[in-house]
Amino acid sequence: MPGTLYVVATPIGNLEDLTYRAARVLGEVALVVAEDTRQTRKLLTHLGLRKPLLSYNQHNAAQRTPRVLDALRAGDVALVSDAGTPLVSDPGAGLVRAAAEAGSPVVALPGPSAVVAALATAGMPADAFVFLGFPPRASKARRETFAAYAHDPLTLVVFEAPHRLSATLADLRSALGDRDVVVCRELTKRYEEAFRGSLSAAAAHFT
């Protein structure tokens, strides 16, 4: 029987958030497939583990998938991202499909998630929400993406890089109006922050 592909959630900032189960599985698998091996090596070192690592990202997925499938024929493999839950705005969906089609069990090890942490911190309705991931980098494309949800009553969750945050907040205001927003930064870390206010106030705060 083929080995199991474990999809392992890793800390988004605080190493104490790694689950006991995740630590055990990382210690047992034959190979760890990582978005950035340098980042994952730090985690493994923290756990006192030395494991073979294989990088897997959007640029090398086609070449690396067969290697991972070969590894699964011999044993268990863990898939991790740099932080949080794999496949959520991170590579790996194609690998999971390929492993399942090849007959390998795919098992999720739930844990840290920036999306869930932000929703829990925000205090906005979360019984149903829309997750947009990282929006387009071009301002016009961002506004068009956001405008599609201008009349949607659901909470929107968006990821953004710090250096684009102010511009994205301005585009959100342009597309959606000056509605309320909660901007979460450095989640689970020492200087965690949640700014609450209007989009215009947030854009001014983070300029």
Buried (B, 14 or more C-beta within 10 A) or exposed (E): EBBBBBBBBBBBBEEEBBBEEBBEBBEEBBBBBBBBBEBBBEBBEEBEBEBEBBBBBEEEBEEBBEBBBEBBEEEBBBBBBBBBBBBBBBBBEBBBEBBEEBEBBBEBBEBBBBBBBBBEBBEBEBEEBEBBEEBBEEBEEBBBBBEEBEEEEEBBBBBBEEEBBBBBBBBBBBBBEBEEBBBBBEBBEEEBEBEBBBBBBBBEEBE
